[in-house]
């Protein structure tokens, strides 16, 4: 059995400093769109969730940490990367959460999450909703092959582009939001269901969301000229 290495003492291949560009690669669909691929190739360190390491290596890149219960990692990769394996068999958290928790434990403040959607819809929904849990402890953006997901816990003005697709989600069914700069204005709209704030569109270079409490998950479709930092 591969030994479990505590997060605080796990060896690191690549810098894990607060200012480093850290990518977490989940074991969903491997990125194909230029935006997530550029982020992946520009990363200072890539943290792989279990079997995602197989996909990363197959695409010619090197993991910095491989974390999870490690049941999807081949014996060959376990031997090759034995010094960067972090085994965590906790069944109350998924591998993405284990990776995020490892980042927090070593002082990383910002991460980009890739490969967290596709293959299984239940995993996709779970991973997107988990962004709301992470937001109080780390600044995380999730990039897919169609757009980005980010959580906001206060009223905000977001850089955009006319025609950019915008959808809003909330884990709190009582959250109410008012918008400006969207094609279909929201006026104290209660996001009581996940579909409620979807399929909107920006009409300017910014749009604003106003809400008093709770957290809003914002999806922005990729559009040329949009800043996705």
C-alpha positions in Angstrom: 0.0 0.0 0.0 1.2 3.5 -0.8 2.0 5.3 2.4 -0.1 8.3 3.3 2.0 11.5 3.4 0.5 14.3 5.6 -0.2 17.5 3.6 2.1 19.6 5.8 5.1 17.4 5.0 4.4 16.3 1.4 7.3 16.8 -0.9 6.6 19.3 -3.7 7.8 19.2 -7.3 7.5 22.8 -8.3 7.0 26.0 -6.2 4.1 26.1 -3.8 4.6 29.7 -2.8 1.6 32.0 -2.3 2.4 33.8 -5.5 2.9 30.7 -7.7 0.6 29.8 -10.5 -1.1 26.7 -9.2 -3.4 24.4 -11.2 -5.5 21.6 -9.8 -6.3 19.0 -12.5 -9.3 16.9 -11.7 -10.1 13.6 -13.3 -12.8 14.7 -15.6 -12.5 15.7 -19.3 -9.0 16.8 -20.1 -9.0 20.4 -21.4 -9.1 21.1 -25.1 -10.0 24.8 -25.3 -7.0 27.2 -25.6 -7.9 29.2 -22.4 -7.6 26.2 -19.9 -4.7 24.7 -22.0 -2.7 27.9 -21.7 -3.4 28.1 -18.0 -2.2 24.5 -17.7 1.0 25.0 -19.6 1.8 28.2 -17.8 1.4 26.7 -14.3 4.3 26.7 -11.9 2.9 23.5 -10.3 0.1 21.1 -11.3 -1.7 19.1 -8.6 -3.3 16.0 -10.0 -6.4 14.5 -8.5 -5.7 10.7 -8.6 -6.1 9.4 -12.1 -5.8 12.8 -13.7 -2.0 12.2 -13.4 -2.4 9.6 -16.1 -3.9 12.1 -18.5 -1.4 14.8 -17.6 1.6 12.6 -18.3 0.0 11.3 -21.5 -0.1 14.9 -22.7 3.6 15.5 -22.0 3.4 17.4 -18.7 4.7 16.6 -15.2 2.7 16.6 -11.9 3.9 18.4 -8.8 1.6 16.4 -6.4 -0.7 13.5 -7.0 -3.4 13.3 -4.4 -6.4 11.1 -3.6 -7.0 7.5 -2.6 -4.7 6.6 -5.6 -6.8 3.7 -6.8 -6.8 5.2 -10.3 -3.1 5.6 -10.6 -1.2 2.9 -12.4 1.6 0.9 -10.6 4.0 2.4 -13.2 3.1 6.0 -12.2 3.1 5.2 -8.5 6.7 3.9 -8.9 7.8 6.9 -11.1 6.2 9.5 -8.8 6.4 7.8 -5.5 7.9 10.8 -3.8 5.0 13.2 -4.6 2.1 10.9 -3.8 -0.3 12.1 -1.1 -2.7 9.3 -0.2 -5.9 10.4 1.4 -8.6 7.7 1.8 -11.2 9.9 3.5 -14.5 8.9 1.9 -16.3 12.1 3.2 -14.4 14.3 0.7 -13.8 13.9 -3.0 -10.4 14.2 -4.6 -10.9 17.8 -5.7 -11.6 18.8 -2.1 -8.5 16.9 -1.0 -6.4 18.8 -3.4 -7.9 22.2 -2.4 -7.3 21.3 1.3 -3.7 20.4 0.5 -3.2 23.8 -1.1 -4.7 25.6 1.9 -2.5 23.6 4.3 0.7 24.7 2.5 -0.3 28.3 2.3 -1.5 28.6 -1.4 -4.0 31.4 -1.8 -5.1 31.1 -5.4 -5.8 28.1 -7.6 -7.1 27.4 -11.1 -9.2 24.2 -11.3 -9.2 22.3 -14.6 -10.8 19.0 -15.7 -13.6 19.2 -13.1 -16.4 18.8 -15.6 -17.4 16.2 -18.2 -17.6 12.4 -18.1 -20.1 12.2 -15.3 -22.8 14.8 -14.7 -23.0 14.1 -11.0 -19.3 14.8 -10.5 -19.7 18.0 -12.6 -22.6 19.3 -10.5 -20.8 18.4 -7.2 -17.5 20.0 -8.2 -19.2 23.3 -9.3 -21.2 23.5 -6.1 -18.1 22.8 -4.0 -16.6 26.2 -5.3 -19.0 27.8 -2.8 -17.4 25.8 0.1 -13.9 26.7 -1.0 -14.4 30.4 -1.5 -14.0 31.5 2.2 -10.6 29.8 2.4 -9.0 30.2 -1.1 -9.5 32.1 -4.3 -10.5 29.5 -6.9 -11.6 29.8 -10.5 -12.8 26.8 -12.5 -12.1 26.8 -16.2 -13.9 24.4 -18.5 -13.9 24.0 -22.3 -16.8 26.5 -22.6 -16.2 29.1 -19.8 -15.3 29.9 -16.3 -17.0 29.5 -12.9 -16.1 31.8 -9.9 -17.8 32.5 -6.6 -18.6 35.9 -5.2 -19.7 36.5 -1.6 -20.5 40.2 -2.0 -21.9 42.7 -4.5 -19.5 43.0 -7.4 -18.9 44.5 -10.8 -17.4 42.0 -13.3 -15.4 42.6 -16.4 -17.2 41.3 -19.4 -17.9 41.8 -23.1 -21.1 42.6 -25.1 -22.7 39.3 -26.0 -20.9 37.2 -23.4 -23.0 34.4 -22.0 -23.7 34.8 -18.3 -25.4 32.4 -15.8 -25.8 32.7 -12.1 -26.2 30.0 -9.5 -26.7 29.9 -5.8 -26.6 27.2 -3.2 -28.8 29.3 -0.9 -32.4 29.2 -2.3 -33.3 32.4 -0.5 -30.6 34.6 -2.1 -31.9 37.6 -4.0 -29.9 39.4 -6.6 -30.3 42.6 -8.6 -28.3 43.2 -11.8 -27.3 45.9 -14.2 -25.5 45.5 -17.5 -27.3 42.2 -18.4 -29.7 41.7 -21.3 -32.4 40.3 -19.0 -32.2 42.5 -15.9 -32.6 40.8 -12.5 -34.7 42.8 -10.0 -34.4 41.3 -6.5 -34.7 37.8 -8.2 -34.7 34.9 -5.8 -32.3 32.2 -7.1 -34.4 29.4 -5.6 -33.5 26.9 -8.3 -30.3 26.3 -10.3 -32.0 27.2 -13.6 -33.3 30.5 -12.3 -30.4 32.8 -13.2 -29.2 31.0 -16.3 -28.9 31.9 -20.0 -28.4 35.7 -19.6 -26.0 37.9 -21.6 -23.8 40.9 -21.0 -24.6 44.1 -22.9 -21.5 46.1 -22.0 -17.9 45.7 -20.9 -19.0 45.2 -17.3 -22.0 44.1 -15.4 -22.9 44.4 -11.7 -24.6 42.1 -9.3 -26.0 43.3 -6.0 -27.0 41.0 -3.1 -26.9 41.4 0.6 -25.7 38.0 1.8 -24.9 34.5 0.5 -22.7 33.4 -2.4 -23.3 33.6 -6.1 -21.6 31.2 -8.6 -21.0 33.1 -11.8 -20.5 31.3 -15.2 -18.9 33.4 -18.0 -18.8 31.9 -21.5 -15.5 32.4 -23.3 -15.5 35.5 -25.5 -12.6 37.1 -27.3 -11.1 40.0 -25.3 -12.5 38.9 -21.9 -10.2 38.9 -18.9 -10.4 35.6 -17.1 -7.9 36.2 -14.3 
